[in-house]
Amino acid sequence: MKELWTQRWKKALIWLSGYLSFIAYALVGGYVIFKSEDKALQRTAKRVFVITLIFAAVDAFMLILSNISAVGANMGMALAWIRLFINLAQIGIYATGILLSLFSGGAEKAAEKPQEKEEAADETPSASEEGAAPGQK
């Protein structure tokens, strides 16, 4: 039976957890960063971490602006439009990350295969190396 959680689905889960909440990302992404040995998953988790931090900072800034507008100026309509564009950007970035992680696996596998062949060739000694004295090749 094929593995249920392929690398594509794991990357998609990292992106989805980053979109849903910072706490969900802390659990999923933190586990991947500290416990996983797969470098591609760690890179994805770190990229999502940076994007999640950016949107957390933008949300904090918007919270400050909305509180200022509630106190004084009539900025309600402008803030509604700004919030709409931020939400659209957030959905677009995370959806793109999910889609790319699900459908871009072919290039990664093709890049890994030649490297595996080189590693296998380095590990197997040739016939001339087997019979050679130590220090001679």
N, CA, C and O of each residue as an XYZ file, in Angstrom:
548
protein
N       0.847     -1.178      0.000
C       0.000      0.000      0.000
C       0.891      1.240      0.000
O       1.887      1.301      0.720
N       0.531      2.196     -0.792
C       1.297      3.442     -0.838
C       1.151      4.187      0.473
O       0.152      4.067      1.181
N       2.181      4.959      0.770
C       2.150      5.784      1.969
C       1.039      6.825      1.848
O       0.944      7.519      0.836
N       0.206      6.932      2.870
C      -0.929      7.854      2.839
C      -0.464      9.297      2.864
O      -0.974     10.120      2.104
N       0.484      9.619      3.715
C       0.971     10.988      3.848
C       2.234     11.148      3.021
O       3.347     10.981      3.519
N       2.046     11.470      1.764
C       3.188     11.725      0.907
C       3.766     13.099      1.245
O       3.161     13.876      1.985
N       4.935     13.382      0.697
C       5.579     14.659      0.967
C       4.710     15.819      0.474
O       4.682     16.878      1.101
N       4.008     15.632     -0.633
C       3.119     16.678     -1.157
C       2.029     17.033     -0.158
O       1.753     18.208      0.085
N       1.411     16.005      0.420
C       0.322     16.247      1.368
C       0.848     16.833      2.671
O       0.170     17.637      3.311
N       2.050     16.436      3.066
C       2.641     17.016      4.271
C       2.896     18.509      4.070
O       2.626     19.309      4.966
N       3.415     18.888      2.901
C       3.637     20.304      2.611
C       2.315     21.065      2.583
O       2.227     22.182      3.093
N       1.291     20.463      1.989
C      -0.023     21.113      1.947
C      -0.576     21.307      3.360
O      -1.190     22.334      3.651
N      -0.360     20.324      4.238
C      -0.816     20.444      5.624
C      -0.090     21.575      6.344
O      -0.693     22.289      7.145
N       1.200     21.744      6.064
C       1.957     22.838      6.673
C       1.377     24.179      6.235
O       1.169     25.069      7.060
N       1.115     24.325      4.927
C       0.530     25.578      4.420
C      -0.846     25.817      5.020
O      -1.156     26.936      5.427
N      -1.678     24.778      5.082
C      -3.031     24.921      5.618
C      -3.003     25.307      7.092
O      -3.783     26.155      7.524
N      -2.121     24.697      7.861
C      -2.049     25.036      9.288
C      -1.581     26.484      9.478
O      -2.026     27.164     10.402
N      -0.679     26.955      8.596
C      -0.257     28.350      8.669
C      -1.402     29.304      8.384
O      -1.490     30.375      8.984
N      -2.280     28.917      7.467
C      -3.435     29.768      7.139
C      -4.467     29.759      8.262
O      -5.019     30.804      8.606
N      -4.726     28.597      8.829
C      -5.786     28.482      9.822
C      -5.491     29.268     11.094
O      -6.316     30.068     11.536
N      -4.323     29.046     11.680
C      -3.991     29.793     12.888
C      -2.517     29.630     13.205
O      -1.853     28.698     12.752
N      -2.034     30.567     13.996
C      -0.637     30.528     14.394
C      -0.382     29.347     15.334
O       0.707     28.773     15.327
N      -1.376     28.988     16.136
C      -1.227     27.862     17.062
C      -1.161     26.543     16.300
O      -0.345     25.679     16.621
N      -2.017     26.383     15.290
C      -1.978     25.170     14.476
C      -0.633     25.062     13.767
O      -0.066     23.974     13.662
N      -0.125     26.193     13.281
C       1.175     26.152     12.626
C       2.281     25.818     13.625
O       3.211     25.080     13.300
N       2.181     26.358     14.837
C       3.204     26.078     15.846
C       3.292     24.579     16.121
O       4.384     24.047     16.318
N       2.157     23.904     16.135
C       2.161     22.460     16.362
C       2.713     21.700     15.159
O       3.627     20.888     15.299
N       2.160     21.963     13.983
C       2.548     21.210     12.782
C       3.939     21.623     12.307
O       4.815     20.776     12.134
N       4.140     22.912     12.099
C       5.419     23.393     11.596
C       6.552     23.175     12.584
O       7.663     22.818     12.193
N       6.272     23.387     13.858
C       7.291     23.148     14.882
C       7.730     21.701     14.920
O       8.917     21.408     15.057
N       6.781     20.801     14.799
C       7.119     19.385     14.770
C       8.001     19.067     13.562
O       8.991     18.345     13.680
N       7.637     19.608     12.411
C       8.406     19.339     11.192
C       9.814     19.915     11.310
O      10.786     19.252     10.948
N       9.929     21.129     11.807
C      11.249     21.767     11.900
C      12.161     21.014     12.869
O      13.342     20.828     12.576
N      11.644     20.583     14.003
C      12.496     19.981     15.016
C      12.608     18.460     14.939
O      13.617     17.906     15.376
N      11.618     17.781     14.404
C      11.641     16.323     14.423
C      11.881     15.682     13.051
O      12.369     14.554     12.982
N      11.553     16.365     11.982
C      11.687     15.774     10.657
C      13.128     15.866     10.178
O      13.831     16.830     10.479
N      13.558     14.867      9.438
C      14.891     14.868      8.853
C      14.849     15.251      7.377
O      15.893     15.361      6.733
N      13.657     15.452      6.845
C      13.491     15.809      5.438
C      13.742     17.306      5.259
O      12.998     18.132      5.788
N      14.785     17.651      4.517
C      15.173     19.057      4.333
C      14.128     19.846      3.551
O      13.922     21.028      3.825
N      13.467     19.219      2.587
C      12.448     19.924      1.797
C      11.259     20.311      2.674
O      10.719     21.408      2.530
N      10.850     19.436      3.571
C       9.748     19.759      4.483
C      10.165     20.857      5.464
O       9.365     21.731      5.800
N      11.406     20.811      5.917
C      11.880     21.853      6.826
C      11.920     23.211      6.127
O      11.552     24.223      6.724
N      12.367     23.242      4.858
C      12.387     24.498      4.106
C      10.976     25.055      3.938
O      10.757     26.257      4.083
N      10.020     24.174      3.632
C       8.629     24.600      3.484
C       8.099     25.150      4.804
O       7.441     26.191      4.823
N       8.380     24.464      5.899
C       7.901     24.909      7.209
C       8.499     26.260      7.577
O       7.807     27.102      8.150
N       9.768     26.484      7.261
C      10.403     27.765      7.567
C       9.837     28.879      6.701
O       9.658     30.000      7.176
N       9.551     28.584      5.427
C       8.960     29.578      4.525
C       7.568     29.977      5.014
O       7.226     31.159      5.026
N       6.765     28.984      5.419
C       5.420     29.267      5.930
C       5.508     30.040      7.241
O       4.661     30.891      7.513
N       6.511     29.758      8.047
C       6.697     30.488      9.301
C       6.913     31.981      9.037
O       6.314     32.826      9.703
N       7.757     32.295      8.077
C       8.024     33.701      7.755
C       6.753     34.379      7.239
O       6.443     35.500      7.642
N       6.025     33.714      6.359
C       4.798     34.287      5.806
C       3.753     34.468      6.905
O       3.054     35.481      6.932
N       3.641     33.504      7.803
C       2.689     33.606      8.907
C       3.054     34.762      9.831
O       2.170     35.466     10.319
N       4.342     34.964     10.076
C       4.771     36.102     10.895
C       4.441     37.428     10.220
O       4.034     38.382     10.883
N       4.616     37.490      8.904
C       4.288     38.724      8.180
C       2.809     39.048      8.326
O       2.448     40.190      8.612
N       1.953     38.054      8.131
C       0.517     38.309      8.264
C       0.123     38.591      9.716
O      -0.831     39.335      9.948
N       0.816     38.030     10.685
C       0.540     38.366     12.085
C       0.886     39.826     12.358
O       0.157     40.513     13.074
N       1.992     40.303     11.792
C       2.372     41.711     11.957
C       1.364     42.636     11.265
O       1.004     43.681     11.807
N       0.914     42.253     10.077
C      -0.077     43.056      9.363
C      -1.388     43.089     10.146
O      -2.025     44.138     10.244
N      -1.790     41.956     10.699
C      -3.016     41.923     11.517
C      -2.887     42.808     12.752
O      -3.843     43.485     13.129
N      -1.715     42.809     13.386
C      -1.507     43.665     14.552
C      -1.591     45.139     14.152
O      -2.189     45.945     14.866
N      -0.996     45.488     13.018
C      -1.057     46.861     12.524
C      -2.497     47.262     12.222
O      -2.917     48.367     12.566
N      -3.254     46.377     11.583
C      -4.655     46.678     11.272
C      -5.483     46.801     12.544
O      -6.407     47.613     12.594
N      -5.180     46.027     13.560
C      -5.892     46.134     14.829
C      -5.648     47.502     15.460
O      -6.571     48.122     15.987
N      -4.413     47.965     15.405
C      -4.100     49.295     15.935
C      -4.845     50.373     15.147
O      -5.429     51.281     15.738
N      -4.826     50.275     13.801
C      -5.532     51.263     12.977
C      -7.031     51.268     13.236
O      -7.650     52.330     13.309
N      -7.611     50.091     13.375
C      -9.053     50.034     13.594
C      -9.420     50.603     14.966
O     -10.470     51.228     15.117
N      -8.566     50.391     15.956
C      -8.834     50.982     17.272
C      -8.692     52.495     17.245
O      -9.451     53.203     17.907
N      -7.733     52.991     16.488
C      -7.577     54.443     16.347
C      -8.796     55.034     15.648
O      -9.309     56.077     16.053
N      -9.256     54.358     14.591
C     -10.407     54.886     13.854
C     -11.675     54.841     14.696
O     -12.549     55.694     14.542
N     -11.783     53.869     15.572
C     -12.958     53.791     16.438
C     -12.978     54.947     17.435
O     -14.046     55.409     17.836
N     -11.824     55.401     17.824
C     -11.743     56.493     18.792
C     -12.059     57.826     18.148
O     -12.785     58.638     18.722
N     -11.516     58.064     16.948
C     -11.648     59.400     16.402
C     -12.133     59.446     14.970
O     -13.335     59.536     14.719
N     -11.233     59.387     14.059
C     -11.519     59.663     12.650
C     -12.515     58.674     12.058
O     -12.720     57.573     12.570
N     -13.115     59.104     10.976
C     -14.093     58.272     10.269
C     -13.373     57.504      9.154
O     -13.517     57.828      7.975
N     -12.604     56.491      9.537
C     -11.837     55.699      8.569
C     -12.444     54.329      8.344
O     -11.790     53.464      7.760
N     -13.635     54.107      8.772
C     -14.239     52.786      8.710
C     -14.270     52.184      7.322
O     -13.934     51.012      7.152
N     -14.668     52.965      6.319
C     -14.770     52.438      4.964
C     -13.390     52.108      4.384
O     -13.222     51.082      3.725
N     -12.412     52.971      4.629
C     -11.058     52.716      4.127
C     -10.474     51.461      4.766
O      -9.832     50.657      4.090
N     -10.697     51.294      6.066
C     -10.191     50.102      6.736
C     -10.872     48.838      6.243
O     -10.242     47.782      6.184
N     -12.129     48.924      5.894
C     -12.832     47.761      5.350
C     -12.212     47.329      4.021
O     -12.045     46.136      3.768
N     -11.872     48.302      3.176
C     -11.237     47.977      1.897
C      -9.829     47.417      2.101
O      -9.431     46.463      1.432
N      -9.085     48.009      3.018
C      -7.736     47.513      3.296
C      -7.807     46.087      3.821
O      -7.030     45.230      3.401
N      -8.729     45.831      4.734
C      -8.894     44.483      5.287
C      -9.275     43.484      4.184
O      -8.796     42.350      4.188
N     -10.130     43.895      3.246
C     -10.504     43.035      2.131
C      -9.278     42.650      1.309
O      -9.105     41.480      0.968
N      -8.427     43.621      0.988
C      -7.232     43.325      0.188
C      -6.240     42.452      0.951
O      -5.581     41.598      0.358
N      -6.132     42.658      2.247
C      -5.246     41.808      3.054
C      -5.769     40.378      3.091
O      -4.996     39.431      2.942
N      -7.068     40.216      3.289
C      -7.652     38.869      3.296
C      -7.484     38.171      1.952
O      -7.176     36.981      1.900
N      -7.688     38.917      0.861
C      -7.493     38.321     -0.464
C      -6.036     37.909     -0.682
O      -5.773     36.846     -1.244
N      -5.100     38.733     -0.247
C      -3.677     38.399     -0.384
C      -3.326     37.172      0.454
O      -2.586     36.298      0.002
N      -3.852     37.110      1.656
C      -3.574     35.979      2.532
C      -4.114     34.688      1.941
O      -3.406     33.682      1.897
N      -5.344     34.707      1.491
C      -5.937     33.517      0.879
C      -5.163     33.123     -0.382
O      -4.890     31.943     -0.604
N      -4.817     34.104     -1.196
C      -4.089     33.813     -2.427
C      -2.723     33.204     -2.180
O      -2.342     32.249     -2.858
N      -1.978     33.737     -1.223
C      -0.636     33.224     -0.948
C      -0.687     31.814     -0.375
O       0.053     30.937     -0.821
N      -1.545     31.589      0.602
C      -1.622     30.250      1.190
C      -2.207     29.234      0.203
O      -1.746     28.093      0.161
N      -3.199     29.618     -0.582
C      -3.761     28.697     -1.586
C      -2.719     28.358     -2.648
O      -2.640     27.214     -3.095
N      -1.926     29.339     -3.052
C      -0.863     29.077     -4.018
C       0.169     28.124     -3.428
O       0.639     27.216     -4.113
N       0.520     28.324     -2.176
C       1.461     27.416     -1.523
C       0.940     25.998     -1.452
O       1.685     25.047     -1.689
N      -0.338     25.847     -1.126
C      -0.940     24.514     -1.067
C      -0.940     23.869     -2.449
O      -0.548     22.711     -2.594
N      -1.375     24.608     -3.457
C      -1.429     24.050     -4.812
C      -0.039     23.707     -5.339
O       0.141     22.659     -5.960
N       0.934     24.563     -5.103
C       2.292     24.268     -5.557
C       2.867     23.050     -4.850
O       3.568     22.248     -5.468
N       2.581     22.904     -3.577
C       3.101     21.746     -2.858
C       2.442     20.451     -3.325
O       3.064     19.390     -3.283
N       1.194     20.532     -3.766
C       0.512     19.326     -4.236
C       0.877     18.942     -5.666
O       0.926     17.757     -5.994
N       1.133     19.930     -6.517
C       1.311     19.631     -7.931
C       2.715     19.846     -8.470
O       2.918     19.712     -9.677
N       3.686     20.171     -7.641
C       5.030     20.408     -8.159
C       6.012     19.338     -7.726
O       7.209     19.615     -7.644
N       5.564     18.149     -7.450
C       6.440     17.088     -6.968
C       7.292     16.442     -8.039
O       8.283     15.796     -7.699
N       6.964     16.579     -9.311
C       7.708     15.913    -10.374
C       9.124     16.426    -10.514
O      10.038     15.634    -10.743
N       9.334     17.711    -10.386
C      10.668     18.288    -10.546
C      11.584     17.875     -9.394
O      12.776     17.655     -9.609
N      11.051     17.765     -8.179
C      11.858     17.377     -7.031
C      12.319     15.933     -7.150
O      13.473     15.628     -6.848
N      11.439     15.042     -7.584
C      11.813     13.645     -7.721
C      12.853     13.467     -8.815
O      13.768     12.657     -8.667
N      12.732     14.205     -9.906
C      13.696     14.103    -10.989
C      15.062     14.608    -10.541
O      16.088     14.081    -10.972
N      15.084     15.607     -9.694
C      16.347     16.151     -9.206
C      17.001     15.216     -8.187
O      18.227     15.202     -8.072
N      16.214     14.441     -7.449
C      16.745     13.545     -6.437
C      17.345     12.286     -7.042
O      18.325     11.774     -6.500
N      16.813     11.767     -8.129
C      17.255     10.494     -8.677
C      18.706     10.498     -9.143
O      19.425      9.556     -8.808
N      19.194     11.499     -9.899
C      20.609     11.461    -10.279
C      21.533     11.527     -9.068
O      22.610     10.931     -9.080
N      21.130     12.232     -8.041
C      21.949     12.334     -6.847
C      22.044     10.973     -6.163
O      23.115     10.611     -5.676
N      20.954     10.213     -6.113
C      20.959      8.896     -5.503
C      21.871      7.954     -6.269
O      22.559      7.138     -5.657
N      21.896      8.047     -7.601
C      22.758      7.193     -8.407
C      24.220      7.514     -8.146
O      25.047      6.604     -8.087
N      24.557      8.801     -7.989
C      25.937      9.191     -7.708
C      26.374      8.668     -6.344
O      27.503      8.200     -6.196
N      25.488      8.744     -5.341
C      25.817      8.252     -4.019
C      26.038      6.751     -4.043
O      26.952      6.253     -3.385
N      25.211      6.015     -4.796
C      25.361      4.575     -4.900
C      26.669      4.227     -5.603
O      27.330      3.262     -5.220
N      27.053      4.983     -6.613
C      28.302      4.737     -7.324
C      29.501      5.016     -6.427
O      30.516      4.328     -6.539
N      29.415      5.987     -5.559
C      30.509      6.298     -4.648
C      30.689      5.220     -3.591
O      31.811      4.988     -3.141
N      29.619      4.560     -3.186
C      29.683      3.569     -2.122
C      30.177      2.216     -2.605
O      30.766      1.481     -1.813
N      29.968      1.848     -3.861
C      30.375      0.544     -4.360
C      31.766      0.646     -4.956
O      31.982      1.406     -5.900
N      32.724     -0.120     -4.409
C      34.084     -0.060     -4.948
C      34.176     -0.804     -6.278
O      33.456     -1.775     -6.509
N      35.049     -0.349     -7.127
C      35.233     -1.018     -8.409
C      36.142     -2.222     -8.212
O      36.746     -2.379     -7.150
N      36.243     -3.060     -9.215
C      37.039     -4.280     -9.123
C      38.510     -3.959     -8.926
O      39.193     -4.690     -8.209
N      39.023     -2.904     -9.529
C      40.437     -2.549     -9.369
C      40.728     -2.028     -7.970
O      41.845     -2.182     -7.478
N      39.744     -1.415     -7.321
C      39.946     -0.900     -5.970
C      39.929     -2.003     -4.946
O      40.592     -1.887     -3.915
N      39.175     -3.100     -5.195
C      39.062     -4.176     -4.230
C      40.393     -4.896     -4.045
O      40.745     -5.262     -2.924
N      41.134     -5.103     -5.126
C      42.378     -5.851     -5.054
C      43.579     -4.988     -4.743
O      44.669     -5.520     -4.529
N      43.425     -3.691     -4.709
C      44.553     -2.793     -4.479
C      44.945     -2.794     -3.004
O      44.116     -2.993     -2.116
N      46.212     -2.569     -2.780
C      46.738     -2.500     -1.407
C      46.231     -1.204     -0.770
O      45.885     -0.255     -1.474
N      46.188     -1.170      0.558
C      45.736      0.050      1.228
C      46.620      1.239      0.817
O      47.846      1.138      0.762
N      45.971      2.340      0.538
C      46.679      3.540      0.140
C      46.903      3.639     -1.359
O      47.330      4.688     -1.840
N      46.629      2.579     -2.116
C      46.786      2.599     -3.578
C      45.437      2.449     -4.234
O      44.628      1.611     -3.835
N      45.196      3.269     -5.245
C      43.936      3.164     -5.977
C      44.196      3.384     -7.422
O      43.267      3.340     -8.229
